[in-house]
């Protein structure tokens, strides 16, 4: 089998939640650049308009719709509309997510840490907790549910969930709701993969390490922070959306047709520990 056929997604109908920036935009670009027709769903209307216009100018088949994944009725309608437009829904990236604010410590390992009352569990209010769970976990559930309604009758589909290193590693500088939601999304991935395997619908997760995105107010764009974090990553650099494109294409394409229920880490070796 030739490489061109193994990774062929030409003509695929694709939906990406949180598609207007960061990793979601990277997923959108790599799929569209390889011939897929992509609908980006995002709460950022201005970002959607900007990126849709840019990608269309480049000759890519990309559309956008303003959707908050907490609004399941609107999410259902947007996914239904994409499936109707393309005549089929082949791949969905359940990617939308938000930061949950600070954890119970400030600072990074080896650079000195102090306890942070704002992130302590006794001060964690219901609104902060629920918003993160609603977007980062329930939003993934609702996205998968809507997609499967179109994939199951065809006995085909590729679902890719964005989780995190936080799904398997504790990190006290990150808000607890984020950690719990990502762990839940990882287990949701496995359970749905088991249910849908008989229908040739694969369900896998991508677990990023430190990537440069807009999450958390875009703090990762700070070059001083990047330099500091890079010291603890064995590859000595942080990740960018382009680093995610190959894995995203692999999981959406025929090349991964016998892989399901897996969470694949992509972190420059960070989860292995510090080498030097």
N, C-alpha and C positions, 0 to 999 in steps of 0.2 A: 504494500500500500504506500503510495507516494505521500510525502509530507503535505502537499497541497490539499490532498483529499482528507488526510487525518485531521487537519485543523480547519476544515471548510465549514464556514458559517454563513456563506453567501445566501441571501434570501431569507435568513432567519428573521422571525418576528421577535423582538426583544423588548423587555421593560426593565428599567433601572430606577429603583427608588433612591432618593438622595443623589440624583444624577447630575446636578448642575455644578458640582464642585468636587474637589478632592478625589477620593478613590472612585466615587460614582462616575465622575466625569471621565476618569481613566478607563473605566469599564465601558462607558458609552463610546469613547473614541476608538478603542481597540476593536470593538465589535463592528462599529460602522465602517472603520477603515478596511475591514475584511469582508465587506459586502452585506452586513446585516442591516436591517431596518430597525431603528431604535427609538423608543419613546422614553424620555426622561421625566420622572415625576419628582417634584421638589416643592418645598414651601417658599422658596426664594424666587419670586416672579421675575425680578430684574435679572437675576443670574440666569434663569432659564432663557429669557429673551436674548440675552447677550450670547450665551453659549450656543443656543440653537441657530442664531444668525451666523455665528462664526463657522460652525460646522457645516451648515448648508452652503455657505460661500465656498467651502472647500470641496463641495460636490458630494457631501455625505447625506444619506437619507435619515435625518434625525428630526424628531418632533418633541414637543414638551407640553406638560400639563401641570398646573399648580395643584398640588395635593399634599395634605397633611396626613401622614399614615395613621394618625389617631382617629381620623374620620373614615371609618371603615366603609361606609356607604359610598363616599366619594372615591375612595381607593378602588372599590369594586368596579365602579362605573368607568374609571380611567383605564383599568386593566381590560375590562370588557371592550372598551372603545378601541384600544390598541389591537386586541385580538381580531376584532371585526375589520379594522383597517387593513391588517396584514393578511387576513384570512386564516391565520393560525398563530399560536403563541408557542415559540420554541424554547426560549430561555428567559429566565427572570433572575435579576440580581436584587435580593432583599438586603439593601445596603444602608438605608436611611438610619441615622443615629445621631445622638447628641452626647455631649459631655455631661457629667453629673456634678461638676463642681469639685472642690478640694476634698481630699481624704482627711484622715485623722492625724497626719503629719505634714510638715512642710519640709521641702528640700529633697535631695537625692542621696542615695547610698554613698558613703565615703566623703560626701561634701558637708556633712553635718545635717542632722534632722532635729526638728523640735515638734512637740505635740501641737495640734491645731484644734482648738475647741470647736471651730465652725464645722469641721467634718466629723466630730465625735458622734457616735450613734445616738447618744441621749439628746443631742441637739438636731438630729436629722428629722426635719418636718415631713408630714405626709405629702404635701404638694411637691416637694423636691423629689421624693422617692417615686411617687406615682407617675410623674411626667417622664422620668427616665424609663421606667418599666413600660409605660404605654407606648413609647416610641421605639425603644431598643429591643423590646421583647414582643409585646403584643402587636406592634407594627410588622414585625417579621412574620408572626403567625398569620395575620390578616393578609399579608402579601402572598404568602405561600398558598393559603386557602383559596384566594381569588385565582391564582395562576393554575392551580390543579384542576379547577372546574373546566378549564380549556384544554389542559394537557391530557388528562385521564381518558377522555373519549377517543383521543388519537393514539393512545399508547406510546407517547413520546414526550419528553421534556427534560430540560436542564435547569435546576434551581441552585443558585449559589448564594449563600448567606455570608454576610460580613460579620465575623465575631471579633476576636481579639486575643492577644496573649493573656488578657485579663480573664479569659474563660477558664484558664488552667493555673494561673499564677496569681498569688495575692500581691497587691501593690498598695501600701498604705497612703501613698500620696494621691491616689485616685479615689474619687467618691465611691462609696460602697454600692450604691444602686447600679452604677455602671458595671462593676464586677459581676454582680448577681445577674443582671440582665444578659450579659454576654455569655455567662456560663449556662443560663437557661436557653439561650439561642443555640448554643452548641448541642445541648441535649435534645432540643426540639429538632435540630437537623438530623440527628441519629434516628429519632423515633419516626419522623416523617419518611426518611430514607427507607426504613424497614417496611413501612406500609406501602410505599409506592414502587418498590423495586420490581414487583411483578408486572408493572405497567410500563417498564422501560423509562421511568422517570428517575433520574439521578438527583440526589440532594446532597450537596457538599458545602463545607464552610471554608472560608479563607480567614486566617487569624493573623492580622498584622501586628507588628511590633510598633516601634516609633516611626510614624509616617508624617510627612508634611501635608497637613490638611487644614481646613477652616475650623475643625472641631475645637471646642474650648475657647472660642474667640480668636482662633488663629495664632495662639501663643507659640506653636511649633515653628512659625516662620522666623522667630527670633534667632539670629545667627549665633548669639552667645549660648543660648539654650541648646542649639544643635551641636555646637562644639563640645559642650559639657556632656551631653548624652552620648555622643559618639565615642567618648573615652571608654564607655562600658559595653559597647557593641563590638564583637570580635572583628567585624569588617571595618570598624572605625569610621562609619558614616551612617547617617539616618536614611530612611527610605522615602522615596518619592512615588507619586501615582504611577509613573512609567514603569517602576519596578514591579508593579502588580499586573501589568498588562498580559504578560506571557501566561501566568497562572490562570487569569480570568479566561483567556481564550482557550486554554487547555480544558478547563472544566466545563466550558460551554460547547465544546466541539466533540466530534466522534472519537478523538484521541483518548478521551476519558470515559468511554462508554461502559466500561466494566468497573468503574470506581464510584462508590456511593456510600454515604454515611460517614465520610471522612472530614476531619478538620485539619487543614494543611497550614502550618505556621510559615510565615514569611517575615523574618525579623533580622536578617543579617547575622544570625547566630546568637542573638541576645538571650534567648531562653536557655542557651547552653551554659551560660555563665561568662565571667570576665576572664579573658585569656592573658592580657598584658596591659 
